[in-house]
Amino acid sequence: MFRVNLATTIACFAIAFSVANATLEASAGWPDDAFPVKTHDFGTVAVNSKTEFRFPIYNRYTQPMHLQTVRRSCGCTTPIIETSYIQPGQTGSILARFNTDTFRGKKGATLTVVVDKPYYGEVTLKVDGYIRSDMVFHPGAINFGTVKQGETSSKASRVLYAGRSDWDIADVRSNVPWLVPSKKLVSRTNGRAEYELMVAIREDAPTGPFENEIVVITNDTKRPAVPFRVSGTVESPLSISPQAIALGSLKPGQQVEKRLVVKGTVPFTIESITCKGWEVTFQKATAARPVHIVNATFMATEASGPQKVAVEITTAGQESVTAKAILTADVRVQ
């Protein structure tokens, strides 16, 4: 009888200790600590402009997080759960979309995020912004889709204004050199103005997806800067996997073989693989195809010490292209 009671007592203590630990973990900043950003100011935006912000979420706990729902205090903002389940050590997001097509003036919303796993909790997010009623973007954003690296592309939007007769767009600015905006006055009459807003992608645009804003600068004394969203993906005609070729520690003259996967947008053959300070050998394929699996052998010739150098793969033919990966190694002379 004593043994049964003792076992029961121990079990009760274990349960109580486990619940206490869970309560302590849940109360120690849960779930606020998972949300590094809780407020965002959209600033001044135009009617119909695509205005969004992603609130990042990081699951620093040992169990998966589940975002059950998000409540909003105002219809001016639409919250969207982009990641319902977030695994331990992983990130997710909630998208806050400012409804510039239906609301005007100074607006703000409180977004209440309900988390029900591993523990129940609520987090408050806030957004604010000013939607000016006299200025309209049409369309509200520019999406370039997919653009091949090394090629140029341009798209346009219209800026419509109704108000002052002397209103003007003084400048348009970009925060990256390869995204080039420009403006042109199309018409002006009776306090109304229409501008064409052009955005061009230069040949030196980096590969990968991008989301940028250009800023339209007006001659308004209040709220002169108005952002405009530009997005797309710059696709490389040739890619190498892995991008980081790690050879580890080796001696001069020692050979290391690595398997590389080289992909192109059109069938191709490989003309050369080069790397400064290294001799690179591989078997050339005679048939052109969009994917090549290459067994390349690397041997340090002039390289010594810690290495972080570019490996360049160049295709054959008149319209050859080059892709780069990074080689890392530690070449030990002794």
Secondary structure, DSSP 8 states (H G I E B T S, - for coil): -HHHHHHHHHHHHHHHHHHHHHHHHHHTTTTGGG-S--EEEEEEEEET--EEEEEEEE--SSS-EEEEEEEES-TTEEEEES-SEE-TT-EEEEEEEE-TTT--EEEEEEEEEEEEESS-EEEEEEEEEEEEEEEEEESSEEEEEEEETT--EEEEEEEEEES-TT--EEEEEESSTTEEEEEEEEEEETTEEEEEEEEEE-TT--SEEEEEEEEEEES-SSS-EEEEEEEEEEE-SEEEESSEEEEEEE-TT-EEEEEEEEEEEEEE-EEEEEETTEEEE----SS-EEEEEEEEEEEESS--EEEEEEEEEEE-STT--EEEEEEEEEE---
